[in-house]
Amino acid sequence: MYERLAHFAQTWGLLYVALLFAAVLAYALWPRNQAKFDRAARQPLEDDDRPAPARPDDDPDEDR
């Protein structure tokens, strides 16, 4: 029983991981997602003169 279950898990587990990898790779390389990933790549380089607030309720620009 153990050998059959181990064989099933190894075979179908490998197939599941391979399909999951292919889906993630297709999502990452899909042309429609390029703009989203380019924006995310440039975000750390954007110049922001003011520091981030320590807590969300400390935002000075928030209307109260």
mmCIF file as Biopython writes it, N, C-alpha, C and O atoms, coordinates in Angstrom:
data_model
#
loop_
_atom_site.group_PDB
_atom_site.id
_atom_site.type_symbol
_atom_site.label_atom_id
_atom_site.label_alt_id
_atom_site.label_comp_id
_atom_site.label_asym_id
_atom_site.label_entity_id
_atom_site.label_seq_id
_atom_site.pdbx_PDB_ins_code
_atom_site.Cartn_x
_atom_site.Cartn_y
_atom_site.Cartn_z
_atom_site.occupancy
_atom_site.B_iso_or_equiv
_atom_site.auth_seq_id
_atom_site.auth_asym_id
_atom_site.pdbx_PDB_model_num
ATOM 1   N N  . MET A ? 1  ? 0.822   -1.190 0.000   1.0 0.0 1  A 1 
ATOM 2   C CA . MET A ? 1  ? 0.000   0.000  0.000   1.0 0.0 1  A 1 
ATOM 3   C C  . MET A ? 1  ? 0.871   1.261  0.000   1.0 0.0 1  A 1 
ATOM 4   O O  . MET A ? 1  ? 0.606   2.209  -0.740  1.0 0.0 1  A 1 
ATOM 5   N N  . TYR A ? 2  ? 1.917   1.260  0.841   1.0 0.0 2  A 1 
ATOM 6   C CA . TYR A ? 2  ? 2.788   2.431  0.925   1.0 0.0 2  A 1 
ATOM 7   C C  . TYR A ? 2  ? 3.482   2.706  -0.403  1.0 0.0 2  A 1 
ATOM 8   O O  . TYR A ? 2  ? 3.596   3.861  -0.815  1.0 0.0 2  A 1 
ATOM 9   N N  . GLU A ? 3  ? 3.947   1.651  -1.079  1.0 0.0 3  A 1 
ATOM 10  C CA . GLU A ? 3  ? 4.661   1.832  -2.332  1.0 0.0 3  A 1 
ATOM 11  C C  . GLU A ? 3  ? 3.752   2.447  -3.399  1.0 0.0 3  A 1 
ATOM 12  O O  . GLU A ? 3  ? 4.173   3.326  -4.151  1.0 0.0 3  A 1 
ATOM 13  N N  . ARG A ? 4  ? 2.512   1.981  -3.456  1.0 0.0 4  A 1 
ATOM 14  C CA . ARG A ? 4  ? 1.573   2.547  -4.433  1.0 0.0 4  A 1 
ATOM 15  C C  . ARG A ? 4  ? 1.275   4.012  -4.137  1.0 0.0 4  A 1 
ATOM 16  O O  . ARG A ? 4  ? 1.232   4.843  -5.045  1.0 0.0 4  A 1 
ATOM 17  N N  . LEU A ? 5  ? 1.070   4.321  -2.858  1.0 0.0 5  A 1 
ATOM 18  C CA . LEU A ? 5  ? 0.787   5.697  -2.471  1.0 0.0 5  A 1 
ATOM 19  C C  . LEU A ? 5  ? 2.000   6.600  -2.724  1.0 0.0 5  A 1 
ATOM 20  O O  . LEU A ? 5  ? 1.839   7.725  -3.199  1.0 0.0 5  A 1 
ATOM 21  N N  . ALA A ? 6  ? 3.191   6.127  -2.418  1.0 0.0 6  A 1 
ATOM 22  C CA . ALA A ? 6  ? 4.402   6.908  -2.663  1.0 0.0 6  A 1 
ATOM 23  C C  . ALA A ? 6  ? 4.605   7.131  -4.158  1.0 0.0 6  A 1 
ATOM 24  O O  . ALA A ? 6  ? 4.961   8.233  -4.573  1.0 0.0 6  A 1 
ATOM 25  N N  . HIS A ? 7  ? 4.385   6.105  -4.965  1.0 0.0 7  A 1 
ATOM 26  C CA . HIS A ? 7  ? 4.521   6.241  -6.408  1.0 0.0 7  A 1 
ATOM 27  C C  . HIS A ? 7  ? 3.511   7.254  -6.956  1.0 0.0 7  A 1 
ATOM 28  O O  . HIS A ? 7  ? 3.860   8.092  -7.787  1.0 0.0 7  A 1 
ATOM 29  N N  . PHE A ? 8  ? 2.268   7.176  -6.494  1.0 0.0 8  A 1 
ATOM 30  C CA . PHE A ? 8  ? 1.235   8.116  -6.923  1.0 0.0 8  A 1 
ATOM 31  C C  . PHE A ? 8  ? 1.612   9.552  -6.544  1.0 0.0 8  A 1 
ATOM 32  O O  . PHE A ? 8  ? 1.489   10.460 -7.365  1.0 0.0 8  A 1 
ATOM 33  N N  . ALA A ? 9  ? 2.068   9.759  -5.312  1.0 0.0 9  A 1 
ATOM 34  C CA . ALA A ? 9  ? 2.424   11.099 -4.855  1.0 0.0 9  A 1 
ATOM 35  C C  . ALA A ? 9  ? 3.626   11.646 -5.626  1.0 0.0 9  A 1 
ATOM 36  O O  . ALA A ? 9  ? 3.648   12.827 -5.972  1.0 0.0 9  A 1 
ATOM 37  N N  . GLN A ? 10 ? 4.606   10.818 -5.894  1.0 0.0 10 A 1 
ATOM 38  C CA . GLN A ? 10 ? 5.785   11.278 -6.609  1.0 0.0 10 A 1 
ATOM 39  C C  . GLN A ? 10 ? 5.462   11.615 -8.056  1.0 0.0 10 A 1 
ATOM 40  O O  . GLN A ? 10 ? 5.921   12.633 -8.575  1.0 0.0 10 A 1 
ATOM 41  N N  . THR A ? 11 ? 4.689   10.782 -8.698  1.0 0.0 11 A 1 
ATOM 42  C CA . THR A ? 11 ? 4.359   10.997 -10.103 1.0 0.0 11 A 1 
ATOM 43  C C  . THR A ? 11 ? 3.453   12.211 -10.274 1.0 0.0 11 A 1 
ATOM 44  O O  . THR A ? 11 ? 3.780   13.129 -11.026 1.0 0.0 11 A 1 
ATOM 45  N N  . TRP A ? 12 ? 2.331   12.222 -9.589  1.0 0.0 12 A 1 
ATOM 46  C CA . TRP A ? 12 ? 1.379   13.316 -9.755  1.0 0.0 12 A 1 
ATOM 47  C C  . TRP A ? 12 ? 1.860   14.588 -9.059  1.0 0.0 12 A 1 
ATOM 48  O O  . TRP A ? 12 ? 1.499   15.688 -9.477  1.0 0.0 12 A 1 
ATOM 49  N N  . GLY A ? 13 ? 2.654   14.460 -8.023  1.0 0.0 13 A 1 
ATOM 50  C CA . GLY A ? 13 ? 3.229   15.640 -7.388  1.0 0.0 13 A 1 
ATOM 51  C C  . GLY A ? 13 ? 4.191   16.347 -8.324  1.0 0.0 13 A 1 
ATOM 52  O O  . GLY A ? 13 ? 4.196   17.576 -8.401  1.0 0.0 13 A 1 
ATOM 53  N N  . LEU A ? 14 ? 4.999   15.587 -9.029  1.0 0.0 14 A 1 
ATOM 54  C CA . LEU A ? 14 ? 5.915   16.165 -10.004 1.0 0.0 14 A 1 
ATOM 55  C C  . LEU A ? 14 ? 5.146   16.853 -11.130 1.0 0.0 14 A 1 
ATOM 56  O O  . LEU A ? 14 ? 5.506   17.951 -11.554 1.0 0.0 14 A 1 
ATOM 57  N N  . LEU A ? 15 ? 4.102   16.213 -11.603 1.0 0.0 15 A 1 
ATOM 58  C CA . LEU A ? 15 ? 3.284   16.807 -12.654 1.0 0.0 15 A 1 
ATOM 59  C C  . LEU A ? 15 ? 2.617   18.094 -12.158 1.0 0.0 15 A 1 
ATOM 60  O O  . LEU A ? 15 ? 2.565   19.080 -12.892 1.0 0.0 15 A 1 
ATOM 61  N N  . TYR A ? 16 ? 2.115   18.095 -10.937 1.0 0.0 16 A 1 
ATOM 62  C CA . TYR A ? 16 ? 1.474   19.269 -10.352 1.0 0.0 16 A 1 
ATOM 63  C C  . TYR A ? 16 ? 2.465   20.433 -10.238 1.0 0.0 16 A 1 
ATOM 64  O O  . TYR A ? 16 ? 2.136   21.562 -10.604 1.0 0.0 16 A 1 
ATOM 65  N N  . VAL A ? 17 ? 3.660   20.169 -9.739  1.0 0.0 17 A 1 
ATOM 66  C CA . VAL A ? 17 ? 4.662   21.223 -9.587  1.0 0.0 17 A 1 
ATOM 67  C C  . VAL A ? 17 ? 5.124   21.741 -10.951 1.0 0.0 17 A 1 
ATOM 68  O O  . VAL A ? 17 ? 5.350   22.940 -11.112 1.0 0.0 17 A 1 
ATOM 69  N N  . ALA A ? 18 ? 5.263   20.866 -11.912 1.0 0.0 18 A 1 
ATOM 70  C CA . ALA A ? 18 ? 5.666   21.287 -13.259 1.0 0.0 18 A 1 
ATOM 71  C C  . ALA A ? 18 ? 4.590   22.174 -13.892 1.0 0.0 18 A 1 
ATOM 72  O O  . ALA A ? 18 ? 4.916   23.179 -14.523 1.0 0.0 18 A 1 
ATOM 73  N N  . LEU A ? 19 ? 3.322   21.815 -13.733 1.0 0.0 19 A 1 
ATOM 74  C CA . LEU A ? 19 ? 2.242   22.642 -14.266 1.0 0.0 19 A 1 
ATOM 75  C C  . LEU A ? 19 ? 2.145   23.974 -13.535 1.0 0.0 19 A 1 
ATOM 76  O O  . LEU A ? 19 ? 1.886   25.006 -14.156 1.0 0.0 19 A 1 
ATOM 77  N N  . LEU A ? 20 ? 2.347   23.960 -12.238 1.0 0.0 20 A 1 
ATOM 78  C CA . LEU A ? 20 ? 2.327   25.199 -11.462 1.0 0.0 20 A 1 
ATOM 79  C C  . LEU A ? 20 ? 3.473   26.114 -11.898 1.0 0.0 20 A 1 
ATOM 80  O O  . LEU A ? 20 ? 3.275   27.320 -12.046 1.0 0.0 20 A 1 
ATOM 81  N N  . PHE A ? 21 ? 4.650   25.564 -12.103 1.0 0.0 21 A 1 
ATOM 82  C CA . PHE A ? 21 ? 5.792   26.340 -12.573 1.0 0.0 21 A 1 
ATOM 83  C C  . PHE A ? 21 ? 5.509   26.941 -13.945 1.0 0.0 21 A 1 
ATOM 84  O O  . PHE A ? 21 ? 5.814   28.110 -14.184 1.0 0.0 21 A 1 
ATOM 85  N N  . ALA A ? 22 ? 4.931   26.155 -14.846 1.0 0.0 22 A 1 
ATOM 86  C CA . ALA A ? 22 ? 4.617   26.653 -16.183 1.0 0.0 22 A 1 
ATOM 87  C C  . ALA A ? 22 ? 3.586   27.781 -16.118 1.0 0.0 22 A 1 
ATOM 88  O O  . ALA A ? 22 ? 3.679   28.746 -16.876 1.0 0.0 22 A 1 
ATOM 89  N N  . ALA A ? 23 ? 2.614   27.670 -15.227 1.0 0.0 23 A 1 
ATOM 90  C CA . ALA A ? 23 ? 1.598   28.712 -15.089 1.0 0.0 23 A 1 
ATOM 91  C C  . ALA A ? 23 ? 2.214   30.003 -14.545 1.0 0.0 23 A 1 
ATOM 92  O O  . ALA A ? 23 ? 1.899   31.087 -15.036 1.0 0.0 23 A 1 
ATOM 93  N N  . VAL A ? 24 ? 3.075   29.905 -13.551 1.0 0.0 24 A 1 
ATOM 94  C CA . VAL A ? 24 ? 3.726   31.093 -12.996 1.0 0.0 24 A 1 
ATOM 95  C C  . VAL A ? 24 ? 4.647   31.727 -14.038 1.0 0.0 24 A 1 
ATOM 96  O O  . VAL A ? 24 ? 4.687   32.951 -14.161 1.0 0.0 24 A 1 
ATOM 97  N N  . LEU A ? 25 ? 5.363   30.932 -14.766 1.0 0.0 25 A 1 
ATOM 98  C CA . LEU A ? 25 ? 6.245   31.450 -15.815 1.0 0.0 25 A 1 
ATOM 99  C C  . LEU A ? 25 ? 5.439   32.142 -16.914 1.0 0.0 25 A 1 
ATOM 100 O O  . LEU A ? 25 ? 5.831   33.204 -17.396 1.0 0.0 25 A 1 
ATOM 101 N N  . ALA A ? 26 ? 4.326   31.551 -17.307 1.0 0.0 26 A 1 
ATOM 102 C CA . ALA A ? 26 ? 3.473   32.176 -18.324 1.0 0.0 26 A 1 
ATOM 103 C C  . ALA A ? 26 ? 2.909   33.492 -17.813 1.0 0.0 26 A 1 
ATOM 104 O O  . ALA A ? 26 ? 2.841   34.461 -18.568 1.0 0.0 26 A 1 
ATOM 105 N N  . TYR A ? 27 ? 2.507   33.550 -16.557 1.0 0.0 27 A 1 
ATOM 106 C CA . TYR A ? 27 ? 1.990   34.796 -15.984 1.0 0.0 27 A 1 
ATOM 107 C C  . TYR A ? 27 ? 3.073   35.873 -15.967 1.0 0.0 27 A 1 
ATOM 108 O O  . TYR A ? 27 ? 2.807   37.029 -16.297 1.0 0.0 27 A 1 
ATOM 109 N N  . ALA A ? 28 ? 4.276   35.499 -15.588 1.0 0.0 28 A 1 
ATOM 110 C CA . ALA A ? 28 ? 5.358   36.475 -15.496 1.0 0.0 28 A 1 
ATOM 111 C C  . ALA A ? 28 ? 5.791   36.987 -16.863 1.0 0.0 28 A 1 
ATOM 112 O O  . ALA A ? 28 ? 6.226   38.133 -16.976 1.0 0.0 28 A 1 
ATOM 113 N N  . LEU A ? 29 ? 5.686   36.179 -17.885 1.0 0.0 29 A 1 
ATOM 114 C CA . LEU A ? 29 ? 6.150   36.574 -19.213 1.0 0.0 29 A 1 
ATOM 115 C C  . LEU A ? 29 ? 5.024   37.030 -20.139 1.0 0.0 29 A 1 
ATOM 116 O O  . LEU A ? 29 ? 5.281   37.369 -21.294 1.0 0.0 29 A 1 
ATOM 117 N N  . TRP A ? 30 ? 3.802   37.043 -19.659 1.0 0.0 30 A 1 
ATOM 118 C CA . TRP A ? 30 ? 2.671   37.441 -20.492 1.0 0.0 30 A 1 
ATOM 119 C C  . TRP A ? 30 ? 2.819   38.915 -20.861 1.0 0.0 30 A 1 
ATOM 120 O O  . TRP A ? 30 ? 3.057   39.734 -19.974 1.0 0.0 30 A 1 
ATOM 121 N N  . PRO A ? 31 ? 2.689   39.280 -22.127 1.0 0.0 31 A 1 
ATOM 122 C CA . PRO A ? 31 ? 2.915   40.672 -22.543 1.0 0.0 31 A 1 
ATOM 123 C C  . PRO A ? 31 ? 2.009   41.692 -21.848 1.0 0.0 31 A 1 
ATOM 124 O O  . PRO A ? 31 ? 2.438   42.823 -21.622 1.0 0.0 31 A 1 
ATOM 125 N N  . ARG A ? 32 ? 0.800   41.335 -21.512 1.0 0.0 32 A 1 
ATOM 126 C CA . ARG A ? 32 ? -0.114  42.270 -20.867 1.0 0.0 32 A 1 
ATOM 127 C C  . ARG A ? 32 ? 0.363   42.672 -19.473 1.0 0.0 32 A 1 
ATOM 128 O O  . ARG A ? 32 ? 0.005   43.749 -18.995 1.0 0.0 32 A 1 
ATOM 129 N N  . ASN A ? 33 ? 1.159   41.837 -18.812 1.0 0.0 33 A 1 
ATOM 130 C CA . ASN A ? 33 ? 1.640   42.126 -17.462 1.0 0.0 33 A 1 
ATOM 131 C C  . ASN A ? 33 ? 2.932   42.928 -17.448 1.0 0.0 33 A 1 
ATOM 132 O O  . ASN A ? 33 ? 3.412   43.281 -16.371 1.0 0.0 33 A 1 
ATOM 133 N N  . GLN A ? 34 ? 3.508   43.225 -18.598 1.0 0.0 34 A 1 
ATOM 134 C CA . GLN A ? 34 ? 4.804   43.881 -18.638 1.0 0.0 34 A 1 
ATOM 135 C C  . GLN A ? 34 ? 4.767   45.265 -17.997 1.0 0.0 34 A 1 
ATOM 136 O O  . GLN A ? 34 ? 5.686   45.622 -17.260 1.0 0.0 34 A 1 
ATOM 137 N N  . ALA A ? 35 ? 3.737   46.041 -18.260 1.0 0.0 35 A 1 
ATOM 138 C CA . ALA A ? 35 ? 3.659   47.386 -17.689 1.0 0.0 35 A 1 
ATOM 139 C C  . ALA A ? 35 ? 3.576   47.330 -16.165 1.0 0.0 35 A 1 
ATOM 140 O O  . ALA A ? 35 ? 4.187   48.150 -15.480 1.0 0.0 35 A 1 
ATOM 141 N N  . LYS A ? 36 ? 2.838   46.384 -15.643 1.0 0.0 36 A 1 
ATOM 142 C CA . LYS A ? 36 ? 2.706   46.237 -14.191 1.0 0.0 36 A 1 
ATOM 143 C C  . LYS A ? 36 ? 4.053   45.896 -13.549 1.0 0.0 36 A 1 
ATOM 144 O O  . LYS A ? 36 ? 4.409   46.444 -12.506 1.0 0.0 36 A 1 
ATOM 145 N N  . PHE A ? 37 ? 4.787   44.997 -14.174 1.0 0.0 37 A 1 
ATOM 146 C CA . PHE A ? 37 ? 6.080   44.606 -13.620 1.0 0.0 37 A 1 
ATOM 147 C C  . PHE A ? 37 ? 7.122   45.712 -13.802 1.0 0.0 37 A 1 
ATOM 148 O O  . PHE A ? 37 ? 8.001   45.874 -12.955 1.0 0.0 37 A 1 
ATOM 149 N N  . ASP A ? 38 ? 7.035   46.469 -14.890 1.0 0.0 38 A 1 
ATOM 150 C CA . ASP A ? 38 ? 7.952   47.603 -15.075 1.0 0.0 38 A 1 
ATOM 151 C C  . ASP A ? 38 ? 7.714   48.670 -14.009 1.0 0.0 38 A 1 
ATOM 152 O O  . ASP A ? 38 ? 8.668   49.220 -13.460 1.0 0.0 38 A 1 
ATOM 153 N N  . ARG A ? 39 ? 6.441   48.966 -13.712 1.0 0.0 39 A 1 
ATOM 154 C CA . ARG A ? 39 ? 6.127   49.929 -12.645 1.0 0.0 39 A 1 
ATOM 155 C C  . ARG A ? 39 ? 6.667   49.449 -11.304 1.0 0.0 39 A 1 
ATOM 156 O O  . ARG A ? 39 ? 7.235   50.236 -10.546 1.0 0.0 39 A 1 
ATOM 157 N N  . ALA A ? 40 ? 6.496   48.188 -11.011 1.0 0.0 40 A 1 
ATOM 158 C CA . ALA A ? 40 ? 6.990   47.637 -9.745  1.0 0.0 40 A 1 
ATOM 159 C C  . ALA A ? 40 ? 8.516   47.678 -9.679  1.0 0.0 40 A 1 
ATOM 160 O O  . ALA A ? 40 ? 9.083   47.871 -8.603  1.0 0.0 40 A 1 
ATOM 161 N N  . ALA A ? 41 ? 9.179   47.499 -10.808 1.0 0.0 41 A 1 
ATOM 162 C CA . ALA A ? 41 ? 10.645  47.531 -10.828 1.0 0.0 41 A 1 
ATOM 163 C C  . ALA A ? 41 ? 11.179  48.938 -10.613 1.0 0.0 41 A 1 
ATOM 164 O O  . ALA A ? 41 ? 12.237  49.109 -10.007 1.0 0.0 41 A 1 
ATOM 165 N N  . ARG A ? 42 ? 10.454  49.964 -11.105 1.0 0.0 42 A 1 
ATOM 166 C CA . ARG A ? 42 ? 10.902  51.344 -10.954 1.0 0.0 42 A 1 
ATOM 167 C C  . ARG A ? 42 ? 10.513  51.966 -9.618  1.0 0.0 42 A 1 
ATOM 168 O O  . ARG A ? 42 ? 11.076  52.993 -9.239  1.0 0.0 42 A 1 
ATOM 169 N N  . GLN A ? 43 ? 9.583   51.383 -8.908  1.0 0.0 43 A 1 
ATOM 170 C CA . GLN A ? 43 ? 9.066   51.987 -7.683  1.0 0.0 43 A 1 
ATOM 171 C C  . GLN A ? 43 ? 10.148  52.284 -6.642  1.0 0.0 43 A 1 
ATOM 172 O O  . GLN A ? 43 ? 10.103  53.368 -6.060  1.0 0.0 43 A 1 
ATOM 173 N N  . PRO A ? 44 ? 11.108  51.413 -6.365  1.0 0.0 44 A 1 
ATOM 174 C CA . PRO A ? 44 ? 12.130  51.750 -5.360  1.0 0.0 44 A 1 
ATOM 175 C C  . PRO A ? 44 ? 13.029  52.908 -5.782  1.0 0.0 44 A 1 
ATOM 176 O O  . PRO A ? 44 ? 13.665  53.531 -4.933  1.0 0.0 44 A 1 
ATOM 177 N N  . LEU A ? 45 ? 13.091  53.203 -7.064  1.0 0.0 45 A 1 
ATOM 178 C CA . LEU A ? 45 ? 13.977  54.252 -7.550  1.0 0.0 45 A 1 
ATOM 179 C C  . LEU A ? 45 ? 13.311  55.615 -7.614  1.0 0.0 45 A 1 
ATOM 180 O O  . LEU A ? 45 ? 13.981  56.613 -7.883  1.0 0.0 45 A 1 
ATOM 181 N N  . GLU A ? 46 ? 12.006  55.680 -7.371  1.0 0.0 46 A 1 
ATOM 182 C CA . GLU A ? 46 ? 11.309  56.958 -7.439  1.0 0.0 46 A 1 
ATOM 183 C C  . GLU A ? 46 ? 11.762  57.862 -6.302  1.0 0.0 46 A 1 
ATOM 184 O O  . GLU A ? 46 ? 11.993  57.413 -5.179  1.0 0.0 46 A 1 
ATOM 185 N N  . ASP A ? 47 ? 11.883  59.137 -6.618  1.0 0.0 47 A 1 
ATOM 186 C CA . ASP A ? 47 ? 12.358  60.117 -5.642  1.0 0.0 47 A 1 
ATOM 187 C C  . ASP A ? 47 ? 11.174  60.648 -4.845  1.0 0.0 47 A 1 
ATOM 188 O O  . ASP A ? 47 ? 10.260  61.253 -5.404  1.0 0.0 47 A 1 
ATOM 189 N N  . ASP A ? 48 ? 11.197  60.419 -3.550  1.0 0.0 48 A 1 
ATOM 190 C CA . ASP A ? 48 ? 10.161  60.911 -2.656  1.0 0.0 48 A 1 
ATOM 191 C C  . ASP A ? 48 ? 10.867  61.691 -1.556  1.0 0.0 48 A 1 
ATOM 192 O O  . ASP A ? 48 ? 11.631  61.120 -0.777  1.0 0.0 48 A 1 
ATOM 193 N N  . ASP A ? 49 ? 10.613  63.000 -1.490  1.0 0.0 49 A 1 
ATOM 194 C CA . ASP A ? 49 ? 11.356  63.860 -0.574  1.0 0.0 49 A 1 
ATOM 195 C C  . ASP A ? 49 ? 10.983  63.680 0.886   1.0 0.0 49 A 1 
ATOM 196 O O  . ASP A ? 49 ? 11.809  63.923 1.765   1.0 0.0 49 A 1 
ATOM 197 N N  . ARG A ? 50 ? 9.776   63.265 1.158   1.0 0.0 50 A 1 
ATOM 198 C CA . ARG A ? 50 ? 9.378   63.160 2.565   1.0 0.0 50 A 1 
ATOM 199 C C  . ARG A ? 50 ? 9.486   61.713 3.039   1.0 0.0 50 A 1 
ATOM 200 O O  . ARG A ? 50 ? 9.275   60.788 2.255   1.0 0.0 50 A 1 
ATOM 201 N N  . PRO A ? 51 ? 9.806   61.517 4.292   1.0 0.0 51 A 1 
ATOM 202 C CA . PRO A ? 51 ? 9.904   60.149 4.819   1.0 0.0 51 A 1 
ATOM 203 C C  . PRO A ? 51 ? 8.509   59.550 4.999   1.0 0.0 51 A 1 
ATOM 204 O O  . PRO A ? 51 ? 7.514   60.263 5.128   1.0 0.0 51 A 1 
ATOM 205 N N  . ALA A ? 52 ? 8.473   58.265 5.002   1.0 0.0 52 A 1 
ATOM 206 C CA . ALA A ? 52 ? 7.206   57.571 5.216   1.0 0.0 52 A 1 
ATOM 207 C C  . ALA A ? 52 ? 6.773   57.763 6.662   1.0 0.0 52 A 1 
ATOM 208 O O  . ALA A ? 52 ? 7.624   57.829 7.549   1.0 0.0 52 A 1 
ATOM 209 N N  . PRO A ? 53 ? 5.462   57.855 6.924   1.0 0.0 53 A 1 
ATOM 210 C CA . PRO A ? 53 ? 5.011   58.011 8.311   1.0 0.0 53 A 1 
ATOM 211 C C  . PRO A ? 53 ? 5.320   56.759 9.113   1.0 0.0 53 A 1 
ATOM 212 O O  . PRO A ? 53 ? 5.317   55.647 8.586   1.0 0.0 53 A 1 
ATOM 213 N N  . ALA A ? 54 ? 5.588   56.962 10.402  1.0 0.0 54 A 1 
ATOM 214 C CA . ALA A ? 54 ? 5.909   55.831 11.278  1.0 0.0 54 A 1 
ATOM 215 C C  . ALA A ? 54 ? 4.695   54.936 11.463  1.0 0.0 54 A 1 
ATOM 216 O O  . ALA A ? 54 ? 4.817   53.712 11.513  1.0 0.0 54 A 1 
ATOM 217 N N  . ARG A ? 55 ? 3.525   55.552 11.563  1.0 0.0 55 A 1 
ATOM 218 C CA . ARG A ? 55 ? 2.285   54.796 11.699  1.0 0.0 55 A 1 
ATOM 219 C C  . ARG A ? 55 ? 1.279   55.358 10.697  1.0 0.0 55 A 1 
ATOM 220 O O  . ARG A ? 55 ? 1.378   56.528 10.328  1.0 0.0 55 A 1 
ATOM 221 N N  . PRO A ? 56 ? 0.328   54.565 10.256  1.0 0.0 56 A 1 
ATOM 222 C CA . PRO A ? 56 ? -0.643  55.067 9.286   1.0 0.0 56 A 1 
ATOM 223 C C  . PRO A ? 56 ? -1.421  56.281 9.787   1.0 0.0 56 A 1 
ATOM 224 O O  . PRO A ? 56 ? -1.826  57.114 8.976   1.0 0.0 56 A 1 
ATOM 225 N N  . ASP A ? 57 ? -1.642  56.407 11.085  1.0 0.0 57 A 1 
ATOM 226 C CA . ASP A ? 57 ? -2.410  57.546 11.595  1.0 0.0 57 A 1 
ATOM 227 C C  . ASP A ? 57 ? -1.556  58.792 11.761  1.0 0.0 57 A 1 
ATOM 228 O O  . ASP A ? 57 ? -2.072  59.825 12.188  1.0 0.0 57 A 1 
ATOM 229 N N  . ASP A ? 58 ? -0.247  58.733 11.434  1.0 0.0 58 A 1 
ATOM 230 C CA . ASP A ? 58 ? 0.644   59.895 11.541  1.0 0.0 58 A 1 
ATOM 231 C C  . ASP A ? 58 ? 0.789   60.636 10.220  1.0 0.0 58 A 1 
ATOM 232 O O  . ASP A ? 58 ? 1.594   61.563 10.133  1.0 0.0 58 A 1 
ATOM 233 N N  . ASP A ? 59 ? 0.037   60.260 9.184   1.0 0.0 59 A 1 
ATOM 234 C CA . ASP A ? 59 ? 0.167   60.891 7.885   1.0 0.0 59 A 1 
ATOM 235 C C  . ASP A ? 59 ? -0.296  62.338 7.947   1.0 0.0 59 A 1 
ATOM 236 O O  . ASP A ? 59 ? -1.469  62.582 8.229   1.0 0.0 59 A 1 
ATOM 237 N N  . PRO A ? 60 ? 0.594   63.325 7.691   1.0 0.0 60 A 1 
ATOM 238 C CA . PRO A ? 60 ? 0.216   64.736 7.821   1.0 0.0 60 A 1 
ATOM 239 C C  . PRO A ? 60 ? -0.705  65.201 6.698   1.0 0.0 60 A 1 
ATOM 240 O O  . PRO A ? 60 ? -1.417  66.192 6.862   1.0 0.0 60 A 1 
ATOM 241 N N  . ASP A ? 61 ? -0.707  64.508 5.561   1.0 0.0 61 A 1 
ATOM 242 C CA . ASP A ? 61 ? -1.546  64.925 4.439   1.0 0.0 61 A 1 
ATOM 243 C C  . ASP A ? 61 ? -2.963  64.395 4.506   1.0 0.0 61 A 1 
ATOM 244 O O  . ASP A ? 61 ? -3.803  64.744 3.676   1.0 0.0 61 A 1 
ATOM 245 N N  . GLU A ? 62 ? -3.226  63.567 5.474   1.0 0.0 62 A 1 
ATOM 246 C CA . GLU A ? 62 ? -4.547  62.958 5.586   1.0 0.0 62 A 1 
ATOM 247 C C  . GLU A ? 62 ? -5.556  63.991 6.078   1.0 0.0 62 A 1 
ATOM 248 O O  . GLU A ? 62 ? -5.302  64.705 7.047   1.0 0.0 62 A 1 
ATOM 249 N N  . ASP A ? 63 ? -6.704  64.065 5.402   1.0 0.0 63 A 1 
ATOM 250 C CA . ASP A ? 63 ? -7.770  64.974 5.836   1.0 0.0 63 A 1 
ATOM 251 C C  . ASP A ? 63 ? -8.494  64.381 7.027   1.0 0.0 63 A 1 
ATOM 252 O O  . ASP A ? 63 ? -8.898  63.219 7.011   1.0 0.0 63 A 1 
ATOM 253 N N  . ARG A ? 64 ? -8.648  65.175 8.039   1.0 0.0 64 A 1 
ATOM 254 C CA . ARG A ? 64 ? -9.329  64.680 9.244   1.0 0.0 64 A 1 
ATOM 255 C C  . ARG A ? 64 ? -10.699 65.241 9.361   1.0 0.0 64 A 1 
ATOM 256 O O  . ARG A ? 64 ? -11.414 64.930 10.315  1.0 0.0 64 A 1 
#
